[in-house]
């Protein structure tokens, strides 16, 4: 397992190297200027489109604009907003949020471009089940019209993108969601993680059987409801912490360019590490440039591709600039990111080389060596903790020698009474203990839940856990559809049912406790698929971006000339249920 994690870490390092950030940032700036700031039109005309003022039941497609956006948002607004932001702050510090904002703003233009292309070249042979995405953009938009050598190249590019989409479906869209929900449920309620995974698999399976119409019906209600619930909980915390919010906002901007040193549970990070971490987490969360949500938007009922592109531009704004920001402010204002220790470890730790030349920890194993947690909490199986250590060399990314020396609370083997004990994980090479202060090891969603609880006891335990379930299930539903479309392109429609079965089984597998152990492993799980999708989707966007821009600008010019007449907005319930286009 260690070798696999090292391999994934190496691949992720290449996929998310410095050129990736330059390219994505340049794309966002280019498309923002080229489209005459499409972000503005999303905030104005896009809202009117969502209200159904331009919906037409005679247009090709299966679901209306609101349902298409809800389906796409259910894939983006998920554990990336709860767990991903927690990872960004835990690894990169407060400044990471600033770079998430930047990614969200420019990501709006990228999203509008790729979705416009997807609608231009979608396959509507079956009007009730249209198919679209980057694989159809490159084959129908470039390969087939150009012919010659371009045709096999286009199908190869479409195949690579579809393979990357399947990889992202099973990593970030499936396993990342399942593990986080199972973990936070186990931490708070002691429910075995595999039980939570099994429940998620059943719920997801029952929903995805019905295809895109069923998915659209479910997400049209689930997405707004879960967002409203989470935003309400976050606002409650920010009201409680209102005196600290202005200082937090100032600190976010300051830390983006001049980060502070390690403090409390925070290990420290360089400014560049904050940039890369923030952009990684934002791009994973809002998926701008990855090419996933265009698959959902391709089912929209419209005859104007630019119309759906403008609607899609709202995704990164809602996802990153609203939901992610709320999560980050809760974590920062409650002091969770650099939280204090819960006490000191009873007993001495020492590092040594074993016979295989590996660094191992010698230290206490009795559960009584851990400090008592504030009531009503107690140490339980599955809980983890860490003490601080320093290594002999500086971590190149972080710019610090500080590391975590992590222990887990487990059941004693061969103990009929089922007592608890401590097991120590393999430490970083050459690690030496700094002090004996013990910190709770809270990864991803569990860290966010702890932040809510620090402000309002019980809020994280009950409401955030519930929200995590809703976010995860909605994301699983949407990503199952993305993977289904990739399967159809690669293997044909006859493989859809086997794919759905494998997808549901993967939910259960990922819920096992040992599947993910650290923030870095959890981040890599998200970044592997997202990085592969970026690498295969960006060349397709660049190749055909000129056509998308002409389409967008032509539509906006005709809109300004009064060519399109809005009708009275139908009742919102009809819009949410898609009755206005039936």
C-alpha positions, 0 to 999 in steps of 0.5 A, a space after each residue: 500500500 505504501 508503494 501505491 501511495 508513493 506512486 500516486 503521489 508521484 503522478 499527482 506531483 507531475 499532473 499538478 506541477 507549476 505549468 498546470 497552474 499557469 495554464 489554467 490561470 491563463 485560460 481563465 484570464 483569456 476566456 474572461 477577456 475574450 467573452 467580454 466578462 461572461 461572469 457579468 452575464 451569468 449573474 444577470 441573464 443567467 438568473 433569468 434563464 434559471 427561472 425558466 423565462 426562456 424555457 421552450 418545451 420544443 427545444 431538444 434535450 431532456 431537462 430544463 436549465 434549472 435541473 441541468 445546473 442542479 445536476 451539475 452542482 450536485 456533482 460539484 457542491 459536495 465533499 469538496 466544499 466540506 472536506 476539500 476546503 478543510 484539506 486546503 486550510 490544513 495543508 496550505 493555511 488561510 491564504 489558500 482560500 484567497 487562491 480558491 476565490 481567484 480560481 472560482 472567478 476565472 473558472 466561471 469563464 472556463 466553465 462557460 466555454 466548455 459547456 457551450 462547446 458541449 452543447 454545440 456538438 452534443 448527440 441528440 439522436 435520442 432527444 430524451 437522452 442526449 449525450 455530450 462532453 469533451 469526447 463528443 466535442 473533439 470527435 463531432 466538432 473536429 475529427 469528423 468534419 476535418 477527416 483524414 488523419 484528424 479523425 483517428 486523432 480525435 477519437 484517440 483524444 476522446 478515448 483518453 478523456 473518457 478514460 480520465 473521466 472514468 478514473 475521476 468518477 471512481 476516485 474523486 466522484 466516488 471514493 473521496 465522497 464515500 470515505 469522508 462520509 463514512 469517516 465523519 459518521 464513525 467519528 461522531 456516532 461510532 457507526 462502522 464505516 462499511 455500514 455507512 458505505 453500504 447505505 450510500 451504495 443502496 441509495 445511489 443505486 436506487 436513484 441512478 437506475 432511472 437515468 438522467 430524468 430521475 437524476 434531474 428530478 432528485 437533484 432539482 430538490 436535493 441540491 437547493 435544499 442541501 445548500 440552503 441547510 449548509 449555508 444556514 448552519 454556517 451563518 449561525 456559526 459566523 453570527 456567533 463568531 461575528 467579532 472575528 470575521 473581519 480579522 479573518 478576511 484580512 488574514 486570508 489576504 495577508 496569508 496569501 502572500 506572506 504566510 505565518 510559521 507553524 502554530 498549534 496543529 498547523 505545520 506551516 507552509 510557504 506562500 507558493 504551497 498555499 497557492 497550489 493547494 488552494 487552486 488544487 482544491 478549488 479546481 477539484 471542487 468547482 471542476 472548471 476545465 475538467 470537462 465533467 459538468 458539461 456532460 450533465 449540461 448536455 442534457 439541457 433542453 435548449 436550442 442555444 448552446 451559449 444559453 447553457 454556457 451562461 447558466 453553467 458559469 454560475 457553478 464555480 461562483 456558487 461552489 467556490 465563492 459561496 459554499 467553500 468560503 463559508 466552510 473556510 471562514 468557519 474553520 478559521 474563525 473558530 481557530 480549528 486550523 491551528 487548534 490547541 492540543 488536548 493535553 500531553 502524552 503520558 510516556 516517552 517517544 523515541 525513533 529508531 531504525 529497525 533491521 530493514 532500515 525503516 524509521 519506527 516509533 517506540 512509545 506507549 501503547 496503553 490508552 491511558 497514556 492519552 489525555 482525557 478529552 473534554 466531556 462528553 467525548 472519549 477516545 474510541 476505536 477509529 480515532 487518531 491523534 498526533 504529536 509534533 516532530 521535526 525532520 532533518 530536512 526541509 519539506 520542499 513544498 511546505 518550507 518547514 521541517 515540522 511533521 506529524 507523528 501519528 497514532 491510532 486508537 484500535 482494538 487490542 488483538 487477542 483481547 476477549 474484553 475488546 479493550 483499546 490500545 495505541 498503534 503508531 504509524 510509520 513516521 517521516 524519516 529522521 523524525 524527532 519528537 518536539 514535545 508531548 502535546 497531543 492533537 486530535 487528527 481530524 481529516 477532511 470532513 471531520 475537521 469541518 465538523 469539529 469547527 462547527 462544534 467549537 462554535 455551537 456544540 452539537 452543530 457539527 455532530 448532527 447538522 454537518 454530518 447530515 449535510 455531508 450525507 446529502 452532499 455525498 449522495 448528490 455527488 455520487 448520483 451525478 458522477 455516476 452519470 458522468 461515468 456512464 457517458 464515458 462507458 457508453 463512448 468507450 464500450 457501448 450502451 450494453 456495458 452501462 448496467 455492469 458499470 453501475 454495479 461496479 460503481 456501487 461496489 466501489 462506494 462500499 470498498 472506499 468506506 473501509 477505515 484503512 482505505 485513507 489514512 492522511 490528509 495527503 492521501 485524501 488529497 491525492 485521491 481527489 487530485 489524481 482523476 481531476 489532474 488526468 481530466 485537466 490534462 486531456 480536456 484542456 487541449 480540446 478546449 483550446 483547439 475549439 475555443 474560438 468557436 465557443 467564443 463566436 457562439 457566446 458573443 453572437 448570442 449576447 449580441 442578439 440578446 442585446 438587440 432584443 431578438 429573444 423575448 422572455 416570457 413570464 416566469 413559471 411557478 418555481 415548483 414547476 421549474 424545479 420539477 421540469 413541468 415547464 418543458 414537459 
